[in-house]
């Protein structure tokens, strides 16, 4: 019988540069106001953090090092939302490094709900259902909406070493290929909606 899962933490990936949103780098995407979801008007990263915090007692936000004012502002906003910051010195190398960084900082957890900070319209009940699936014994779990797989994605502790080995910009795709997720259908278009370009905010 598997050991009881008691501590599941949120890992919010907030270290991306958002170059598709603004190639010049003058605007930090995650500080832009959300235009969809219950947290509309809040900065994208704040909206995403609040959704996780409704369900999870612990949320760790993986951020890039402070190098200029907008990054510092992002750090301060996430701290104000009761997120614990984890600075990824290799953030420019891609999302895989941020997942490994966030999981490494919480390696004693029984599971992780990994969410993207540019997805502001996610519903808390979706996060809750991902957590419930981990509690029920799923190794990996992801929500689907109208048959399309979305985020956030849950991972159980036995996958720790595989998550720590992630690198580059393909996220956890390799882990999910080896361990196909349990899919849970949700009535939540927010699992598919992310902000990559300014037009996505419309």
C-alpha contacts under 8 A as a table, 3 or more apart, distances in Angstrom:
res1	aa1	res2	aa2	distance
2	X	137	X	7.75
4	X	135	X	7.60
5	X	8	X	7.53
5	X	110	X	5.52
5	X	111	X	7.54
5	X	134	X	7.63
5	X	135	X	5.59
6	X	110	X	6.40
6	X	135	X	7.62
7	X	109	X	5.39
7	X	110	X	5.13
7	X	111	X	6.70
8	X	56	X	7.50
8	X	58	X	7.97
8	X	109	X	5.95
8	X	110	X	5.56
8	X	111	X	4.60
8	X	112	X	5.42
8	X	113	X	7.22
8	X	131	X	7.29
9	X	56	X	6.41
9	X	57	X	7.28
9	X	58	X	5.26
9	X	59	X	5.89
9	X	60	X	7.50
9	X	106	X	7.83
9	X	109	X	6.74
9	X	111	X	6.51
9	X	112	X	5.06
9	X	113	X	6.26
10	X	52	X	6.60
10	X	56	X	6.53
10	X	58	X	6.18
10	X	59	X	4.38
10	X	60	X	6.01
10	X	112	X	5.72
10	X	113	X	4.77
10	X	114	X	6.01
10	X	115	X	7.34
11	X	59	X	5.85
11	X	60	X	4.93
11	X	61	X	5.83
11	X	62	X	7.08
11	X	99	X	7.78
11	X	102	X	6.11
11	X	103	X	7.44
11	X	112	X	6.62
11	X	113	X	6.02
11	X	114	X	4.75
11	X	115	X	6.17
12	X	48	X	7.88
12	X	49	X	7.00
12	X	59	X	7.00
12	X	60	X	6.10
12	X	61	X	4.56
12	X	62	X	6.06
12	X	114	X	6.03
12	X	115	X	4.94
12	X	116	X	5.75
12	X	117	X	6.00
13	X	16	X	7.58
13	X	61	X	6.10
13	X	62	X	5.16
13	X	63	X	7.05
13	X	95	X	7.72
13	X	98	X	6.61
13	X	99	X	7.24
13	X	114	X	7.32
13	X	115	X	6.17
13	X	116	X	5.02
13	X	117	X	5.61
14	X	30	X	7.48
14	X	45	X	6.91
14	X	61	X	6.29
14	X	62	X	5.42
14	X	63	X	5.03
14	X	64	X	7.52
14	X	116	X	6.88
14	X	117	X	5.19
14	X	118	X	7.83
15	X	62	X	5.86
15	X	63	X	4.02
15	X	64	X	4.56
15	X	88	X	7.31
15	X	91	X	5.86
15	X	95	X	7.98
15	X	98	X	7.08
16	X	63	X	7.78
16	X	64	X	7.36
16	X	91	X	6.83
16	X	92	X	7.35
16	X	94	X	7.53
16	X	95	X	7.34
17	X	25	X	7.44
17	X	28	X	7.04
17	X	29	X	7.57
17	X	92	X	7.50
18	X	21	X	5.34
18	X	22	X	6.57
18	X	23	X	7.73
18	X	25	X	7.83
18	X	28	X	6.88
18	X	29	X	5.68
18	X	30	X	7.90
18	X	196	X	7.00
19	X	22	X	5.05
19	X	23	X	4.45
19	X	24	X	7.38
19	X	25	X	6.56
20	X	23	X	5.93
20	X	196	X	5.98
20	X	197	X	5.73
21	X	29	X	6.34
21	X	196	X	5.58
21	X	197	X	4.14
21	X	198	X	5.74
22	X	25	X	5.61
22	X	26	X	7.03
22	X	27	X	6.27
22	X	28	X	7.76
22	X	29	X	7.48
22	X	197	X	7.62
24	X	27	X	7.77
25	X	28	X	6.73
27	X	31	X	7.99
27	X	70	X	7.91
28	X	31	X	5.74
28	X	32	X	7.21
28	X	70	X	6.44
28	X	71	X	7.64
29	X	32	X	5.41
29	X	44	X	7.70
29	X	118	X	7.93
30	X	43	X	6.33
30	X	44	X	5.02
30	X	45	X	5.17
30	X	74	X	7.56
30	X	117	X	6.96
30	X	118	X	6.31
31	X	43	X	4.77
31	X	44	X	6.02
31	X	45	X	6.76
31	X	70	X	7.90
31	X	74	X	6.72
32	X	42	X	7.97
32	X	43	X	5.12
32	X	44	X	5.93
33	X	40	X	7.11
33	X	41	X	5.00
33	X	42	X	5.20
33	X	43	X	4.29
33	X	44	X	5.75
34	X	37	X	7.63
34	X	39	X	7.06
34	X	40	X	4.84
34	X	41	X	5.16
34	X	42	X	5.70
34	X	43	X	5.77
34	X	44	X	5.10
34	X	47	X	7.21
34	X	120	X	6.24
34	X	201	X	6.97
35	X	40	X	4.94
35	X	41	X	6.15
35	X	201	X	5.82
35	X	202	X	6.96
36	X	39	X	7.33
36	X	40	X	5.19
36	X	120	X	6.95
36	X	121	X	5.68
36	X	201	X	7.73
37	X	40	X	5.42
37	X	120	X	6.39
37	X	121	X	4.01
37	X	122	X	7.04
37	X	123	X	7.89
37	X	190	X	7.60
38	X	121	X	6.79
39	X	42	X	5.80
39	X	47	X	5.28
39	X	120	X	7.16
39	X	121	X	7.38
40	X	47	X	7.48
40	X	120	X	7.84
42	X	46	X	6.21
42	X	47	X	5.78
43	X	46	X	5.22
43	X	47	X	6.18
44	X	47	X	5.21
44	X	48	X	6.34
44	X	117	X	6.53
44	X	118	X	5.64
44	X	119	X	7.06
44	X	120	X	5.51
45	X	48	X	5.14
45	X	49	X	6.07
45	X	74	X	7.93
45	X	78	X	7.52
45	X	117	X	4.65
45	X	118	X	6.17
45	X	119	X	7.94
45	X	120	X	7.22
46	X	49	X	5.01
46	X	50	X	6.07
46	X	77	X	6.92
46	X	78	X	6.41
46	X	81	X	7.14
46	X	117	X	7.87
47	X	50	X	5.29
47	X	51	X	6.52
47	X	120	X	5.10
47	X	121	X	7.65
48	X	51	X	5.38
48	X	52	X	6.66
48	X	115	X	7.92
48	X	116	X	7.37
48	X	117	X	5.39
48	X	118	X	7.10
48	X	119	X	6.10
48	X	120	X	4.84
48	X	121	X	7.52
48	X	122	X	7.31
49	X	52	X	5.29
49	X	53	X	6.17
49	X	59	X	7.62
49	X	78	X	7.33
49	X	81	X	6.98
49	X	83	X	7.52
49	X	117	X	7.20
50	X	53	X	4.99
50	X	54	X	6.30
50	X	81	X	6.86
51	X	54	X	5.41
51	X	55	X	7.25
51	X	122	X	6.95
51	X	123	X	6.74
51	X	124	X	5.37
51	X	127	X	7.96
52	X	55	X	5.61
52	X	56	X	5.85
52	X	59	X	6.97
52	X	124	X	6.82
52	X	127	X	6.90
53	X	56	X	5.07
53	X	57	X	6.36
53	X	58	X	7.25
53	X	59	X	6.60
54	X	57	X	7.99
54	X	124	X	6.48
55	X	124	X	6.52
55	X	127	X	6.84
55	X	128	X	6.10
56	X	59	X	6.71
58	X	83	X	7.25
58	X	84	X	7.82
59	X	82	X	7.63
59	X	83	X	5.17
59	X	84	X	6.35
60	X	83	X	5.44
60	X	84	X	4.67
60	X	85	X	5.75
60	X	86	X	6.58
60	X	102	X	6.90
61	X	78	X	7.32
61	X	83	X	6.03
61	X	84	X	6.05
61	X	85	X	4.96
61	X	86	X	5.94
61	X	102	X	7.48
62	X	85	X	6.05
62	X	86	X	4.72
62	X	87	X	5.78
62	X	88	X	6.41
62	X	98	X	6.25
62	X	99	X	7.99
62	X	101	X	7.31
62	X	102	X	5.89
63	X	75	X	7.34
63	X	85	X	6.81
63	X	86	X	6.15
63	X	87	X	5.00
63	X	88	X	5.97
63	X	91	X	7.58
63	X	98	X	7.99
64	X	71	X	7.34
64	X	87	X	5.63
64	X	88	X	5.43
64	X	89	X	6.52
64	X	90	X	7.90
64	X	91	X	5.60
65	X	71	X	7.42
65	X	87	X	5.82
65	X	88	X	6.67
65	X	89	X	6.16
66	X	69	X	7.59
66	X	71	X	5.24
66	X	72	X	5.44
67	X	71	X	6.67
67	X	72	X	7.65
68	X	71	X	5.82
68	X	72	X	6.65
69	X	72	X	5.19
69	X	73	X	6.23
70	X	73	X	4.99
70	X	74	X	6.26
71	X	74	X	5.04
71	X	75	X	6.26
72	X	75	X	5.08
72	X	76	X	6.25
73	X	76	X	5.16
73	X	77	X	6.18
74	X	77	X	5.15
74	X	78	X	6.24
75	X	78	X	5.31
75	X	79	X	6.21
75	X	85	X	7.32
76	X	79	X	5.13
76	X	80	X	6.19
77	X	80	X	5.06
77	X	81	X	6.57
78	X	81	X	5.06
78	X	82	X	6.76
78	X	83	X	5.58
78	X	84	X	7.90
78	X	85	X	7.63
79	X	82	X	5.14
79	X	83	X	5.07
79	X	84	X	6.47
79	X	85	X	7.04
80	X	83	X	7.28
86	X	101	X	7.38
86	X	102	X	6.47
86	X	105	X	7.18
87	X	101	X	7.98
88	X	91	X	5.29
88	X	97	X	7.52
88	X	98	X	6.17
88	X	101	X	6.19
90	X	93	X	5.58
90	X	94	X	7.67
90	X	97	X	6.50
90	X	98	X	7.71
91	X	94	X	5.85
91	X	95	X	7.21
91	X	97	X	6.54
91	X	98	X	6.27
93	X	97	X	6.78
93	X	167	X	7.70
93	X	168	X	5.62
93	X	169	X	6.78
94	X	97	X	5.88
94	X	98	X	7.07
94	X	167	X	7.14
94	X	168	X	4.81
94	X	169	X	4.00
94	X	170	X	7.49
94	X	171	X	7.67
95	X	98	X	5.08
95	X	99	X	6.37
95	X	167	X	7.49
95	X	168	X	6.48
95	X	169	X	4.85
95	X	170	X	6.62
95	X	171	X	5.03
96	X	99	X	5.23
96	X	100	X	6.29
96	X	166	X	4.93
96	X	167	X	4.37
96	X	168	X	5.15
96	X	169	X	5.46
96	X	170	X	6.11
96	X	171	X	4.26
96	X	172	X	6.44
97	X	100	X	5.11
97	X	101	X	5.98
97	X	166	X	6.10
97	X	167	X	4.88
97	X	168	X	6.34
97	X	169	X	7.81
97	X	171	X	7.97
98	X	101	X	4.89
98	X	102	X	6.04
99	X	102	X	5.22
99	X	103	X	6.04
99	X	114	X	7.74
99	X	163	X	6.95
99	X	164	X	7.60
99	X	166	X	7.18
99	X	171	X	7.07
99	X	172	X	7.61
100	X	103	X	5.25
100	X	104	X	5.80
100	X	163	X	5.58
100	X	164	X	4.38
100	X	165	X	6.62
100	X	166	X	5.77
100	X	167	X	7.55
101	X	104	X	5.09
101	X	105	X	6.27
101	X	164	X	7.35
102	X	105	X	5.26
102	X	106	X	6.57
103	X	106	X	5.11
103	X	107	X	5.67
103	X	112	X	7.51
103	X	160	X	7.44
103	X	163	X	7.04
103	X	164	X	6.76
104	X	107	X	5.02
104	X	164	X	6.32
106	X	109	X	5.75
107	X	160	X	7.12
109	X	112	X	7.22
109	X	157	X	6.77
110	X	156	X	6.10
110	X	157	X	4.87
111	X	134	X	7.10
111	X	154	X	7.12
111	X	155	X	5.51
111	X	156	X	4.19
111	X	157	X	5.03
112	X	154	X	5.57
112	X	155	X	5.28
112	X	156	X	6.50
112	X	157	X	7.80
113	X	127	X	7.76
113	X	130	X	7.45
113	X	131	X	7.25
113	X	152	X	6.33
113	X	153	X	5.68
113	X	154	X	4.41
113	X	155	X	6.60
114	X	151	X	7.94
114	X	152	X	5.53
114	X	153	X	5.38
114	X	154	X	6.21
114	X	155	X	7.93
115	X	119	X	7.98
115	X	151	X	6.40
115	X	152	X	4.56
115	X	153	X	6.78
116	X	119	X	5.77
116	X	151	X	7.56
116	X	152	X	7.14
117	X	120	X	7.15
118	X	194	X	5.49
118	X	195	X	5.48
118	X	196	X	7.64
119	X	122	X	6.54
119	X	190	X	7.07
119	X	191	X	7.60
119	X	193	X	6.05
119	X	194	X	4.50
119	X	195	X	6.57
120	X	190	X	7.38
120	X	193	X	7.94
120	X	194	X	7.30
121	X	189	X	7.86
121	X	190	X	4.57
121	X	191	X	7.62
121	X	193	X	7.09
122	X	126	X	7.24
122	X	188	X	6.97
122	X	189	X	7.58
122	X	190	X	4.24
122	X	191	X	5.67
123	X	126	X	5.55
123	X	127	X	7.08
123	X	188	X	6.58
123	X	190	X	6.74
124	X	127	X	5.17
124	X	128	X	6.26
125	X	128	X	4.83
125	X	129	X	6.19
126	X	129	X	5.15
126	X	130	X	6.39
126	X	143	X	7.21
126	X	186	X	6.76
126	X	188	X	7.29
127	X	130	X	5.16
127	X	131	X	6.30
127	X	152	X	7.06
128	X	131	X	5.09
128	X	132	X	6.16
129	X	132	X	4.93
129	X	133	X	6.22
129	X	184	X	7.82
130	X	133	X	5.20
130	X	134	X	6.48
130	X	141	X	6.31
130	X	142	X	6.74
130	X	143	X	7.23
130	X	152	X	7.81
130	X	153	X	7.30
130	X	154	X	6.17
130	X	184	X	7.84
131	X	134	X	5.18
131	X	135	X	6.27
131	X	154	X	7.18
132	X	135	X	4.98
132	X	136	X	6.16
133	X	136	X	4.94
133	X	137	X	6.50
133	X	138	X	5.69
133	X	141	X	6.81
134	X	137	X	5.21
134	X	138	X	4.88
134	X	139	X	6.84
134	X	140	X	7.36
134	X	141	X	7.20
134	X	154	X	6.87
134	X	155	X	7.30
134	X	156	X	6.49
135	X	138	X	7.35
138	X	141	X	6.39
138	X	155	X	7.91
138	X	156	X	7.10
138	X	181	X	7.82
138	X	182	X	6.62
139	X	154	X	7.87
139	X	155	X	5.76
139	X	156	X	4.98
139	X	158	X	7.58
139	X	159	X	7.61
139	X	179	X	7.31
139	X	181	X	7.26
139	X	182	X	7.95
140	X	153	X	7.16
140	X	154	X	5.32
140	X	155	X	4.56
140	X	156	X	6.39
140	X	176	X	7.32
140	X	179	X	6.75
140	X	180	X	6.86
140	X	181	X	4.52
140	X	182	X	6.15
141	X	153	X	5.73
141	X	154	X	4.94
141	X	155	X	6.74
141	X	181	X	4.42
141	X	182	X	4.50
141	X	183	X	5.88
141	X	184	X	7.52
142	X	149	X	6.75
142	X	150	X	6.55
142	X	151	X	6.32
142	X	152	X	6.45
142	X	153	X	4.72
142	X	154	X	6.41
142	X	181	X	5.93
142	X	182	X	6.29
142	X	183	X	5.18
142	X	184	X	6.38
143	X	149	X	5.93
143	X	150	X	5.60
143	X	151	X	6.28
143	X	152	X	7.17
143	X	153	X	7.39
143	X	183	X	5.58
143	X	184	X	4.76
143	X	185	X	5.76
143	X	186	X	6.35
143	X	191	X	7.01
144	X	147	X	5.60
144	X	148	X	5.09
144	X	149	X	4.25
144	X	150	X	5.61
144	X	183	X	6.36
144	X	184	X	5.86
144	X	185	X	4.70
144	X	186	X	5.99
144	X	191	X	7.31
145	X	148	X	5.32
145	X	149	X	6.64
145	X	150	X	7.34
145	X	185	X	5.73
145	X	186	X	5.48
145	X	187	X	6.12
145	X	188	X	6.33
145	X	189	X	6.28
145	X	191	X	7.12
145	X	192	X	7.49
146	X	185	X	7.57
147	X	185	X	7.44
148	X	192	X	7.70
149	X	183	X	7.71
149	X	191	X	7.88
149	X	192	X	7.49
150	X	153	X	7.79
150	X	191	X	4.83
150	X	192	X	5.10
151	X	191	X	5.03
151	X	192	X	6.90
152	X	191	X	7.06
155	X	159	X	6.90
156	X	159	X	6.05
156	X	160	X	7.65
157	X	160	X	5.34
158	X	161	X	7.68
159	X	162	X	5.37
159	X	163	X	6.24
160	X	163	X	5.21
160	X	164	X	6.15
161	X	164	X	5.08
161	X	165	X	6.31
162	X	165	X	5.21
162	X	166	X	6.80
162	X	175	X	6.75
163	X	166	X	5.45
163	X	172	X	7.20
163	X	175	X	7.29
166	X	171	X	7.26
166	X	172	X	6.90
167	X	170	X	7.70
167	X	171	X	7.58
168	X	171	X	7.31
170	X	173	X	6.03
170	X	174	X	7.88
171	X	174	X	7.92
172	X	175	X	5.35
172	X	176	X	6.36
173	X	176	X	5.16
173	X	177	X	6.18
174	X	177	X	5.10
174	X	178	X	6.45
175	X	178	X	5.24
175	X	179	X	6.00
176	X	179	X	4.81
176	X	180	X	5.02
176	X	181	X	6.39
177	X	180	X	5.59
188	X	191	X	6.09
189	X	192	X	5.70
189	X	193	X	6.64
190	X	193	X	5.03
190	X	194	X	7.88
194	X	200	X	7.42
195	X	198	X	7.38
195	X	200	X	5.23
195	X	201	X	6.39
196	X	200	X	6.47
197	X	200	X	5.41
197	X	201	X	7.55
198	X	201	X	5.72
198	X	202	X	7.77
199	X	202	X	5.66
